[in-house]
């Protein structure tokens, strides 16, 4: 299952990074009801990071929220991530194993024919 790296960059109105500020990271499966998954502090570049492991297929919504402080207004951004079953990867794995599967089937067939001939 994938582990997502969530990154938020907080800047002021002129684009200067804001360090030492609290960023709240939230997760939702419906895009409406969000649950807090981490609270981090921005570094000297205004960046805060969190991770989340996706454990089942579906669409997930992530929100990074700065609650605001005495000099800066609150702000937030929301993104979505869809984790879906990858049939292409399954087919690719099957094709990699196909020669071995055929070889084993051939050996089993040969042993069965030999046993029938001798028995």
Residue, then its C-alpha position, 0 to 999 in steps of 0.5 A: x500500500x502506498x505511503x503518501x508524502x504531504x507537503x505544504x508551503x506557507x508564504x506571506x503575501x509577497x511570497x516570503x516563507x513563514x517559518x515556525x508556523x503550525x500546519x494542520x493536515x487532515x484526511x477525508x474519504x468524502x471530501x466533506x468530513x475531515x479528520x486531523x492526521x498530523x500537526x507540523x511546524x514549518x521549517x525555515x523554507x516555510x515547508x511542513x511535511x506529513x505522511x499518510x499510508x493509504x490502506x484501501x482503494x478509493x479516493x482520498x482528500x487531503x487538506x493542509x490548513x494554517x489556522x492563522x495567527x496575530x499577523x497572518x490570516x488563516x488559509x488552506x488547500x485541499x487536494x485529492x488522491x485516487x488509489x485504484x487497482x492496477x490491472x496493467x501491473x497484474x498483467x505485467x507480473x503474470x507475463x514475467x512468471x508465465x515462462x516458469x508456470x509453463x515450465x512447471x506445467x510441462x514437468x508435471x505433464x512429463x512426470x504424469x505421462x512417465x508414471x502412466x507408461x511405467x505403471 
